[in-house]
Amino acid sequence: MNNYPIKYCQEGITSEVFTVTSQMNIEDLIKEITEIKCNTVCNWINSLDVDIEYSLVIGAYLTGIGLSKRLKKISKVEVVDIYPHMRNLLDEDVEFHSKIDMIKNKDIVVDTTGLGGLTPEITKLINGKTFLVEDPASDGSDDMINNKSNIEDRLKSTSASYKGILKTEGLNSKTSGTMTLTMEVLRNSLKDILKKPGVLYGVAGMDFYESILFKEKNVDKFLDHIKKPALTVSTLDPFSCDDIINEYLEKIYSKVEKC
């Protein structure tokens, strides 16, 4: 059994076949990708040599949640999202609002709303030191996605002293969304695994998780579902699914382009 941890490797239908699961689950992938973005954002803030006492994150989805956790270590953090139930995903000491008028008088505003998010009319209200907007497009974006993005107009309309665009690339994905990248890691990892000798079949923990969160508005169900194993594989020769997953996680990188 190649010393594969017994917890993640069990006999299949017969003694000749094994079922292996990844030690990483969907939530782990989300956290790893979010951490890549958060590290980049924090390094950029540190490079500006500005005092950050009041931070505002717009968008309480995956990237926004991660940023609120990191920014609260250096400042008071508030999060704005149009969906009130998203408050249940945030730490208790993070202040939540569902109205965008909190955008004024913050030292840094981070916009994670992506396609169809903030308008230039709203970002015009930003009067703090720093404004960072996450680019929804990525290195595999098509023309329709690129043309739909209005982040350049958002940046031009604000009077913030420092402006930047957070870009995340590496998997040739169409968008930079954390869930998009999570699904790309799963899809590519499973594709590689199915090519391995002795692999009968495999499944990835792929689901339309956003529907649970934004249509059903069921936070508890969402948090439960993302605990699924990232990969489950039927194989004659057990191996570590996580090694392959990590190969793709390591391809992901973020950067901030100063404006």
C-alpha positions in Angstrom: 0.0 0.0 0.0 3.0 2.3 -0.4 2.7 3.4 3.3 -0.3 5.5 2.4 -2.1 6.5 5.6 -4.8 3.9 6.3 -7.3 6.7 7.1 -7.2 7.8 3.5 -6.9 4.4 1.9 -9.3 1.5 2.2 -10.0 -1.7 0.3 -12.4 -1.3 -2.6 -14.9 -3.8 -3.9 -12.2 -6.5 -3.9 -8.9 -6.9 -2.2 -7.1 -6.0 -5.4 -8.6 -2.5 -5.6 -8.1 0.4 -3.2 -10.1 3.6 -2.6 -7.9 6.6 -1.7 -9.1 10.0 -0.7 -7.2 13.2 -0.4 -6.4 14.5 3.0 -7.3 18.0 1.7 -11.0 18.9 1.5 -12.7 21.7 -0.5 -12.4 24.0 2.4 -8.6 23.5 2.6 -8.2 24.4 -1.1 -10.3 27.5 -0.6 -8.1 28.6 2.4 -4.9 27.9 0.5 -6.0 30.0 -2.5 -7.3 32.8 -0.3 -4.0 32.8 1.6 -2.1 33.4 -1.6 -4.3 36.5 -2.3 -4.1 37.8 1.3 -0.3 37.5 1.5 -0.1 39.6 -1.7 -2.5 42.2 -0.4 -0.7 42.6 2.9 2.7 42.8 1.3 1.4 45.6 -0.9 0.0 47.5 2.0 3.3 47.2 3.9 5.2 48.5 0.8 3.1 51.7 0.9 4.2 52.8 4.3 0.8 54.1 5.2 -1.0 53.9 8.6 -4.1 51.7 8.3 -6.5 52.1 11.2 -9.8 51.6 9.5 -10.3 49.0 6.7 -13.3 48.2 4.6 -13.8 45.1 2.6 -16.5 45.1 0.0 -17.9 41.6 -0.7 -18.2 38.9 2.0 -17.6 35.9 -0.2 -14.4 33.8 -0.1 -11.7 36.4 -0.8 -13.5 39.0 1.3 -13.8 36.7 4.3 -10.1 35.9 4.1 -9.1 39.5 3.8 -11.3 40.5 6.8 -9.4 37.9 8.9 -6.0 39.3 7.9 -6.8 43.0 8.0 -8.3 42.8 11.5 -4.8 42.0 12.8 -3.7 45.5 11.8 -6.8 47.6 11.9 -10.5 47.8 12.7 -12.3 46.0 9.9 -15.8 46.5 8.4 -17.3 44.4 5.7 -20.1 45.4 3.3 -22.2 42.9 1.4 -25.7 43.2 -0.2 -26.6 39.8 1.2 -27.3 40.1 5.0 -26.9 36.3 5.7 -23.2 36.6 4.6 -22.6 38.1 8.0 -22.7 34.5 9.4 -19.4 33.7 7.5 -17.4 36.5 9.2 -15.7 36.5 12.6 -17.8 38.0 15.4 -15.4 40.9 15.9 -15.7 42.1 12.3 -18.4 44.7 11.8 -20.9 44.0 9.0 -23.1 46.3 6.9 -25.4 45.8 4.0 -25.4 49.4 2.8 -22.6 50.8 0.8 -22.5 54.3 2.5 -19.8 52.9 4.8 -17.3 53.4 1.9 -16.3 56.9 3.0 -13.5 57.8 5.3 -11.6 54.4 5.4 -7.8 54.2 5.2 -8.1 51.3 2.8 -11.0 50.0 0.8 -10.7 46.5 -0.9 -13.2 45.8 -3.6 -13.7 42.0 -4.2 -17.1 42.3 -5.9 -15.8 41.4 -9.4 -18.1 41.3 -12.4 -21.4 43.2 -11.9 -20.1 44.6 -8.6 -19.3 48.2 -7.7 -20.0 51.0 -10.2 -17.7 54.0 -10.8 -20.5 56.2 -9.3 -20.0 54.4 -6.0 -16.2 54.2 -6.0 -16.3 58.0 -6.6 -17.2 58.2 -2.9 -13.9 56.6 -1.8 -11.8 59.4 -0.2 -9.3 57.4 1.9 -5.7 56.6 1.5 -5.8 53.4 -0.5 -8.1 51.6 -2.9 -7.5 48.1 -4.1 -9.8 46.3 -6.5 -9.6 42.6 -7.4 -9.5 41.9 -11.1 -12.2 39.4 -11.9 -10.4 38.3 -15.1 -7.5 35.9 -15.1 -4.8 34.6 -17.5 -7.4 32.6 -19.5 -10.1 35.2 -19.7 -12.0 35.6 -23.0 -12.9 38.8 -24.7 -16.4 38.9 -23.3 -15.2 38.7 -19.7 -12.5 41.3 -20.3 -15.0 43.7 -21.9 -17.5 43.2 -19.1 -15.0 44.2 -16.4 -15.2 47.9 -15.4 -12.4 47.9 -12.8 -10.4 50.6 -14.7 -13.4 52.9 -14.5 -13.8 52.1 -10.8 -10.1 53.1 -10.2 -10.3 56.3 -12.2 -13.3 57.6 -10.3 -11.8 57.4 -6.8 -9.6 60.1 -5.2 -7.6 57.6 -3.1 -3.8 58.4 -3.0 -2.8 54.8 -3.6 -4.5 52.5 -6.1 -3.9 49.0 -7.1 -5.3 46.0 -9.0 -5.1 42.5 -7.4 -4.5 39.9 -10.1 -4.5 36.2 -9.6 -3.2 33.8 -12.3 -1.4 30.6 -13.0 -4.0 28.1 -14.1 -5.2 29.7 -17.3 -8.6 30.1 -15.8 -11.2 32.6 -17.1 -11.7 34.3 -13.8 -9.7 34.9 -10.7 -12.5 34.0 -8.3 -11.4 31.8 -5.4 -14.1 29.2 -6.2 -13.2 29.3 -9.9 -9.6 28.5 -9.0 -10.7 25.8 -6.6 -12.6 24.1 -9.3 -9.7 24.5 -11.7 -7.3 22.8 -9.2 -9.8 19.9 -8.9 -10.4 19.6 -12.6 -6.7 19.6 -13.5 -5.7 17.3 -10.7 -8.4 14.7 -11.6 -7.3 14.8 -15.2 -3.7 14.0 -14.2 -4.8 11.3 -11.8 -6.9 9.5 -14.4 -3.8 9.1 -16.6 -1.9 7.2 -13.9 -1.4 3.5 -14.4 -3.8 1.4 -12.4 -6.4 4.1 -11.8 -9.9 2.8 -12.5 -11.8 6.0 -12.0 -11.9 9.1 -9.8 -14.3 11.8 -8.7 -13.7 15.4 -7.5 -15.6 17.1 -4.8 -17.1 19.5 -7.3 -20.5 21.0 -6.7 -22.2 24.3 -7.5 -21.6 25.6 -3.9 -22.5 29.2 -4.8 -26.1 28.1 -5.3 -26.3 26.8 -1.7 -24.9 30.1 -0.4 -26.7 32.6 -2.6 -29.9 30.9 -3.8 -30.7 28.7 -0.8 -29.0 31.2 1.5 -28.0 28.3 3.7 -24.7 29.1 5.4 -24.6 26.0 7.5 -25.2 23.7 4.5 -22.5 25.5 2.6 -20.0 25.1 5.4 -20.9 21.4 5.7 -20.6 20.7 1.9 -17.2 22.3 1.5 -15.8 19.7 4.0 -16.0 17.1 1.2 -12.8 15.4 0.2 -11.2 17.2 -2.7 -10.6 13.9 -4.6 -11.6 10.2 -4.2 -10.0 7.6 -6.5 -10.3 3.9 -7.2 -6.9 2.4 -8.0 -4.8 -0.7 -8.0 -1.8 1.1 -6.6 -2.5 3.7 -3.8 -0.9 7.1 -4.1 -1.2 10.6 -2.6 -3.9 12.7 -4.2 -2.6 15.6 -2.2 0.8 15.7 -4.0 -1.0 16.3 -7.3 -3.3 18.9 -5.8 -0.4 20.8 -4.4 1.3 20.8 -7.8 -1.5 22.9 -9.1 -1.9 25.1 -6.0 1.8 26.0 -6.4 1.1 27.3 -9.9 -1.3 30.0 -8.5 0.2 33.4 -7.8 -1.1 36.9 -7.1 0.3 40.3 -7.7 -0.8 43.9 -7.3 -0.4 46.2 -10.2 0.0 49.8 -9.0 -2.1 52.4 -10.8 
